Amino acid sequence: MSWNYAELSSEAKKAGGPEALMEILIQSGRDDMKPVVVLAGLIGAGLGVCVTTIICSLKQKCKDRQKAVEQAKKQLIQGIEEYDREYKRIHRKTEKEDDEE
């Protein structure tokens, strides 16, 4: 932005001096940025909430899967133990029948 010195001097005089003109310019820049800063803050907060929600959801899914794995392990162990008991019962029964013959 190129300013003519005479125009700049005139604007400074209307504003109450060079310092006052600088304050006006700085304040107008701040006012122009307020919507951008507010929007950026809202977007950041929204993203923070979304990311937190996603992380919590993933952690819960991980916990649910771990519970499912533990339940499957218990069922497998129980099935093996039941098979072993049944096998031993049948094997003893067969041995007794063989002894009786």
Secondary structure as UniProt FT lines:
FT   HELIX           5..15
FT   HELIX           18..100
//
